[in-house]
């Protein structure tokens, strides 16, 4: 039996096909040529709340999405959109990386946050930079002792060719929400008024001084972009009255 989903009530016209998260993770693994034994190991670490979520084929994009997230709250309204319907392949990438490159102790904490509706998006994106790292390059997650005080660095890559890369991952929404609040009845979004300091808030203070010849330090920032008119479909974000 396929789970009932919010998307079927708000935008049923874009649902081409329904499924479940486990079914789609299996299909994703098979499409990549991954052995079934490895896929089964990945399924074992899927948090129950996510495993019970529904998935659907987005008719507009041909992307399989799963429903797991909370709407933004803005000026007495609820703002919903693609942050509540993430790509199944993004989830697969994160779970596979956690299974193969993250220690069991750190894995438990990550999966706990991933299962939290309020933390799901920011937790999911933590894996993005590491999916670009070759499997033969050393990689460590949530590393202590390399930053200021008791702070940890999200990813330490290397050493590779005598140099390490320290990377912190942040998901920022304030810039987006401020821009979205200025959307009116115009068919076009207003020009963004970006404040880069908001994107890098708390990042600079995290790293110690380092010689770039032996250590590069930086951040991977993920943010949202309004999709246009407030009455646009799932590719944008909509306002709903607070229930």
Wavefront OBJ file of the C-alpha trace (Angstrom):
o trace
v 0.000 0.000 0.000
v 1.407 3.405 -1.008
v 1.455 6.115 1.699
v -0.845 9.124 1.407
v 1.081 12.311 0.654
v 0.463 16.033 1.018
v 1.462 16.531 -2.613
v -1.640 14.613 -3.671
v -3.793 17.277 -2.039
v -1.940 20.435 -3.072
v -0.616 19.515 -6.535
v -2.013 16.132 -7.597
v -1.541 17.038 -11.275
v 2.244 16.637 -11.065
v 2.154 13.140 -9.538
v 2.847 10.761 -12.404
v 3.419 7.669 -10.279
v 3.541 6.755 -6.590
v 5.986 4.549 -4.704
v 7.752 4.205 -1.354
v 11.220 5.295 -0.269
v 12.600 1.728 0.071
v 11.272 0.775 -3.374
v 12.860 3.815 -4.964
v 16.187 3.339 -3.169
v 16.315 -0.211 -4.510
v 15.508 1.021 -8.009
v 18.144 3.758 -7.734
v 20.798 1.263 -6.672
v 19.925 -1.160 -9.460
v 20.036 1.640 -12.042
v 23.613 2.394 -10.922
v 24.691 -1.226 -11.198
v 25.286 -1.555 -7.448
v 25.212 -5.167 -6.153
v 21.974 -6.086 -4.401
v 23.895 -7.054 -1.242
v 25.183 -3.482 -0.932
v 21.713 -2.066 -1.573
v 20.303 -4.275 1.178
v 22.943 -2.994 3.605
v 21.947 0.564 2.731
v 18.278 -0.208 3.381
v 19.151 -1.384 6.893
v 20.296 2.094 7.933
v 17.320 4.045 6.554
v 15.608 5.692 9.556
v 12.073 4.267 10.025
v 10.399 7.672 9.655
v 12.006 8.097 6.224
v 11.354 4.494 5.198
v 7.649 5.085 5.822
v 7.557 8.220 3.658
v 5.905 8.286 0.287
v 7.669 8.923 -3.011
v 6.368 10.116 -6.346
v 7.533 10.707 -9.890
v 7.419 14.430 -10.613
v 5.657 14.716 -13.981
v 7.239 18.123 -14.643
v 10.854 17.076 -14.246
v 10.909 13.288 -14.445
v 12.564 13.266 -10.986
v 11.608 10.815 -8.265
v 11.000 12.752 -5.030
v 10.143 11.714 -1.495
v 7.955 13.698 0.883
v 9.830 14.522 4.067
v 10.171 18.044 5.374
v 8.465 20.992 7.013
v 7.197 24.204 5.402
v 8.962 27.452 6.140
v 7.099 29.884 8.381
v 7.026 33.433 7.076
v 4.845 36.373 8.163
v 2.023 34.206 9.442
v 2.050 31.971 6.384
v 3.453 28.571 5.562
v 5.816 28.431 2.597
v 6.093 25.039 0.960
v 8.023 23.796 -2.025
v 10.811 21.517 -3.152
v 12.548 21.657 0.222
v 9.739 19.325 1.348
v 10.067 16.984 -1.645
v 13.734 16.094 -2.088
v 15.302 13.970 -4.805
v 15.489 10.265 -4.022
v 18.944 10.115 -5.631
v 20.196 12.751 -3.153
v 19.031 10.547 -0.285
v 20.674 7.516 -1.872
v 23.991 9.381 -2.227
v 23.899 10.473 1.418
v 23.039 7.046 2.786
v 25.644 5.276 0.668
v 28.347 7.698 1.740
v 27.400 7.373 5.405
v 27.471 3.601 5.074
v 30.865 3.425 3.371
v 32.861 6.445 4.588
v 31.530 7.381 8.059
v 32.355 5.509 11.268
v 29.558 3.624 12.996
v 29.621 5.966 16.001
v 29.318 9.124 13.894
v 26.834 7.414 11.594
v 24.336 7.011 14.426
v 24.283 10.734 15.157
v 23.954 11.619 11.497
v 21.028 9.254 10.932
v 19.324 10.583 14.061
v 19.431 14.118 12.651
v 18.426 12.912 9.191
v 15.260 11.407 10.689
v 14.296 14.752 12.249
v 11.835 16.598 9.989
v 13.159 19.951 11.144
v 16.806 19.030 10.534
v 16.437 16.773 7.506
v 17.441 19.229 4.787
v 20.471 20.675 6.551
v 21.606 17.158 7.460
v 21.099 15.790 3.948
v 23.280 18.466 2.343
v 26.205 17.736 4.671
v 27.096 14.814 2.426
v 27.210 16.759 -0.858
v 30.926 17.737 -0.962
v 32.104 14.289 0.071
v 30.262 12.589 -2.794
v 32.771 14.334 -5.093
v 35.782 12.799 -3.354
v 37.466 9.769 -4.900
v 37.201 6.594 -2.844
v 40.996 6.319 -2.690
v 41.385 9.705 -0.953
v 41.184 9.736 2.879
v 38.004 11.301 4.218
v 36.858 12.030 7.762
v 33.513 13.384 8.978
v 32.908 15.676 11.976
v 36.581 15.962 12.914
v 37.574 17.592 16.203
v 40.839 19.332 17.054
v 41.305 21.236 13.809
v 39.152 24.255 14.548
v 38.754 26.869 17.255
v 37.720 25.574 20.660
v 35.683 22.398 20.722
v 34.157 22.929 17.278
v 34.325 20.175 14.688
v 34.978 20.456 10.957
v 32.387 18.728 8.799
v 34.874 17.188 6.358
v 38.614 16.644 6.266
v 39.756 15.482 2.838
v 43.215 14.000 2.525
v 46.039 14.437 2.985
v 46.332 14.104 -0.775
v 49.525 15.166 -2.545
v 50.731 16.561 0.797
v 47.750 18.836 1.311
v 44.480 18.573 3.239
v 41.166 20.297 2.579
v 38.936 21.308 5.489
v 35.342 21.923 4.447
v 32.340 23.034 6.443
v 28.842 22.622 4.999
v 26.043 25.081 5.688
v 22.468 25.382 4.505
v 21.228 28.967 4.506
v 17.613 30.052 4.048
v 17.432 33.590 5.424
v 18.455 35.232 2.144
v 15.786 33.238 0.330
v 13.051 33.964 2.860
v 13.765 37.689 2.785
v 13.541 37.689 -1.008
v 10.413 35.546 -0.983
v 8.696 37.954 1.412
v 8.961 40.640 -1.297
v 7.173 38.561 -3.959
v 3.848 40.122 -4.930
v 1.375 39.625 -7.769
v 3.995 40.331 -10.406
v 4.734 37.404 -12.748
v 8.451 37.728 -11.936
v 10.474 37.417 -8.747
v 12.084 40.601 -7.422
v 15.806 41.002 -7.881
v 17.645 39.322 -4.989
v 19.417 41.494 -2.442
v 22.093 39.105 -1.277
v 24.092 39.659 1.867
v 27.149 37.351 1.572
v 27.897 37.796 5.263
v 24.740 35.804 6.022
v 26.015 32.899 3.938
v 29.334 32.669 5.763
v 28.113 33.527 9.251
v 29.991 31.458 11.887
v 32.296 29.878 9.278
v 35.336 32.165 9.428
v 35.540 31.895 13.200
v 35.609 28.123 12.970
v 38.976 27.691 11.268
v 42.473 28.239 12.617
v 45.119 30.054 10.532
v 46.782 27.618 8.119
v 49.384 27.564 5.388
v 47.497 27.151 2.070
v 50.423 25.164 0.708
v 49.533 22.352 3.112
v 45.898 23.032 4.031
v 42.974 24.626 2.215
v 39.932 25.724 4.216
v 36.494 26.693 3.006
v 32.748 26.199 3.081
v 30.157 24.572 0.859
v 27.003 26.694 1.030
v 23.577 25.420 -0.019
v 20.712 27.893 -0.351
v 17.281 28.159 -1.971
v 16.215 30.237 -4.968
v 12.592 31.412 -5.349
v 10.910 29.881 -8.373
v 9.062 32.968 -9.575
v 5.406 33.830 -9.139
v 3.862 32.714 -5.814
v 1.289 30.704 -7.797
v 3.986 28.710 -9.582
v 4.027 24.897 -9.073
v 6.450 22.678 -7.187
v 9.468 24.178 -8.936
v 8.885 27.277 -6.773
v 7.498 27.965 -3.330
v 3.956 28.831 -2.304
v 2.272 30.570 0.613
v -0.516 28.830 2.478
v -2.534 30.237 5.386
v -1.446 28.905 8.733
v -3.937 26.223 9.845
l 1 2 3 4 5 6 7 8 9 10 11 12 13 14 15 16 17 18 19 20 21 22 23 24 25 26 27 28 29 30 31 32 33 34 35 36 37 38 39 40 41 42 43 44 45 46 47 48 49 50 51 52 53 54 55 56 57 58 59 60 61 62 63 64 65 66 67 68 69 70 71 72 73 74 75 76 77 78 79 80 81 82 83 84 85 86 87 88 89 90 91 92 93 94 95 96 97 98 99 100 101 102 103 104 105 106 107 108 109 110 111 112 113 114 115 116 117 118 119 120 121 122 123 124 125 126 127 128 129 130 131 132 133 134 135 136 137 138 139 140 141 142 143 144 145 146 147 148 149 150 151 152 153 154 155 156 157 158 159 160 161 162 163 164 165 166 167 168 169 170 171 172 173 174 175 176 177 178 179 180 181 182 183 184 185 186 187 188 189 190 191 192 193 194 195 196 197 198 199 200 201 202 203 204 205 206 207 208 209 210 211 212 213 214 215 216 217 218 219 220 221 222 223 224 225 226 227 228 229 230 231 232 233 234 235 236 237 238 239 240 241 242 243
